[in-house]
Amino acid sequence: MSLTSMEAASATNRALALPEIVFEILACLEAQAELCPQVVQSTLRACTLVNRTWFFDATIFLYRNPYIHHGRGSETKINALVRTLNTTNRGLYVRSLSRCKVELWEMFPSLDRLFEPCPRVTSLDLCFRSGEKGHLMEPFESEAFQTFDPIIAQGMSHIQELDLTCVSVNSEDKDDTAYVDAALNCLSVATRLQKLVTTRADWTNIKSISKHLTDLSISFVAPPDLKTSVALAPSLVNLTKLHLHHAPQAIPAHDFSRVLAQYCRSLTSLDICPEVITSYSLEVMVMHNPGLISIHLRDCPDEYTAAVLEHPPQKLEFFDMGTVDSQLILKALSACPNLTSTGKSAPRNNNTVEFWQSFLERARQIQELHVERWNDFHSKDLLFNTVLPKLGPQLVRIWFGWRDLLGCNELESVLSSCERLQVLRAPVMGNGQDLVRCFKSVASRSRLREVRLFGDNVKFCDGDKRRMQNFLPSLCSFST
């Protein structure tokens, strides 16, 4: 090694020992956590082995947002995390714990066991999502929320993100009244709540909710009446994301959405179905929220899409209209200059070559493509020979539905056409080794950050997965 290269290496080592440089590197890694949590976590664990400085800083990042994948071996990892919570010499790291992406209630039947060592927890998931047949998926025991222990009450007051998702396999064994009361009590003490996800919600007797709420995803069993909705409205004026869904055989939430349409002025994301809002209320809501970036209409008639296009948001980037009249899709592309994705929108009529030529002429800004079925694009030949070659150079994300499987030829066509592609999710068929070779030809110019290949008739052995990592960027998440 020459003297110049030795001096450069020495300077690099000194720079990597500076806390400021280490922090910037670790912060860059943490920014990728949502995209590829498993890769980031393993990289952070490797960072703890560099030296003493890296150990202390990387460990804090590890505890700040731990990720434990639910699957084989997850119970052992969760138990290890629980043990560290009560280890005195790791108190500094435990206090930095703010989010925990594990099914917490399974490991913490008493919330004081969580809040006492971890007073700064801000994200709490009380849903047990086991898929075992016959297992009752309960988010919590209602008795724990009838009278709050001071430790639990103080801990809940710091919660900013709360998931009360409740799915019951054995619905007949469920005490709906106890669950409703427990859920409302839980919301009453979460005074700093910013994000709420809840299902089977009964808000007929709700008294209050956090005034800091900005993200609401809710599926009603019994929505609040008009009087209660008006009383809640001042606390919901800061909403930026609103996902209103409808439980089977539930009461329509038209009064609640009509009030929100008058009060909300800061929405950027909207996800609704016709059971929770009328087309007129939707038109008013869109008119009062010109900053909307994302709109998802689920199984809505054409008049809902037409209502949105009466006052088309000029910042709209994602608009999933569902299956609608072909002219509405073309009108949306023309009326929304920043539209980068039409989601799973598909023409109900006039699904012809001429329509897709008109679509391509207006789709100069499209960066995301959802291919639910090849026939949605008139035919497989039109999709792979016309649509992909035209849109491919500008596509960043592409999703394929599970109905039509991609073989090696189709997969290679997608990769070669989409030079800027970052996210690929597709059902595949064929030999795993041959599918991996498709990525070899584009390895030198690949920008992929997430790849998910799935299918019933394809298996990737450990060797295939190792070879795949050689052909993908270092921080790319790959799953099958």
Steps between C-alpha positions, in 0.01 A plus 500: 500500500642839401546785744220701339250215529608437861442866587158489329405186693617658825293812431196283427545308825528823697185634335308182578594537866333843527161477676348748253596284199383182672164660583444611140575150371267336750226758435525424129453132579203570727332696221483174302329311787148518359613372161722209601487457881669160510801616298535819706478311829768250398722787379455686830595187691815476288575865579508420873807281435718772341637665814390652830366823346299315239371255761344764725348704215372204295343333804288810564375486142424129541284564806335806353301298250550124548359275232420136564351312206203285600597144407730217595729603783316826572391385846863442603595848376208661681595326824856628457367854455283465810801389706701805394220731612569406860880509471628799694815555295289552188273758657624775266399299192169386647403859572559580132253229396211676329360248254474126518377311197402179672164373624555654841196369678610141451814570705360765734169383650546787744589833340681624811773244417556696181452859614703478821835424330405678174325828587568649156310249291300702246378226267286219638341208318247320718390259229596135512515394135537125526355319201444175686169337423251545781720745689324808630686808382451735792689829531470514877302385799234760564537473879846658477342822369212541742713666768847610397808434707691832538797357309276388213310829495822700487642273229186520288508879523828494304372268225497671160421200280242245610377190317178355642439271205267224611425192293309214658510151355245376754273802497234327710743483793562873495349743746437802275382723785814442706721562196320825411532635855865403520580661165330828595677506837827442321436795266399727786844482668708511179498880499802535270377255240593590144426177312214260568422172325189322623238257371155396619471844657186602685511875556138553598607591855841655434563810710838628388803427288849645471516847343838409350358226277628530141464144369173308543430157356170361627241240413169569670250256639298789642613852400418808711172674428482852361506671843799297621681553168463878532635482858803299385569712191717769671738225613530363145572819308872417482449171313735454206426131432149356512417137429130428553396138457180307557457182701251240369140574598607825665307825516600746220725783619356771273431748784856471632658550157264788418622685811866426420448632147407838650771514769811337351727730300842329516443155348775359279385135489145367465387137488124440496216272387140591407357370831678774697450804279264630234623632167389852596692492830802370310477791258487746792790328675719514189407863437599595858828309483687610185825361645390137457784281374338156516139387442389136508139423406403144596216342297349841434256577214608730219335804660761493778785537251301772324454675836877509556557637150255787559780664700811297406785551752795635309749328732337158465760228439305178566140444389356148509157520337431127484317367195338803338404645167807533278437870436527576872852352506605719207336803661691439825832485314423830328359679806773401749841611368698335783327161486771232519277197563145393419526201733281207393279718283370303202256585219161336536424566134694589186802291603654528156835572339376851418421570867845393615663711232307799637602395852869491405479843339373648828712287737828687465526546879398146604769334714304215657307219333263245654434201277219307668427295185664505160155523338448835673744627237297347215745212454833361614664599170387861534631515856847361429550629144342846520420621853820389677742618226325840504459545878798290612770772490299715743367228734634490856257248651309212344262252665360189334188327631504131590274380217754504215845352567817642347745256345865572430423672168240734650718578803799578280281722282388699806855544632642604163217744426495669842848648549399720796304228681536505881212278618391174336235263631397217273367142500744278312525147366791286392837401641638724774850484354376618159300784656810620687689518169248756377644747752860435396464683168388820673719474812741775393226762457242376750333754728277245670428556868227241554438171317228254593449191286230251594321202350377152590710315242836665553757444773815695574766298678753666730754504218257682271437763766873554554555540125209740482663725760808518276290648219307751714611828664630459855195649675244330278244290688432162335221265610320201356 
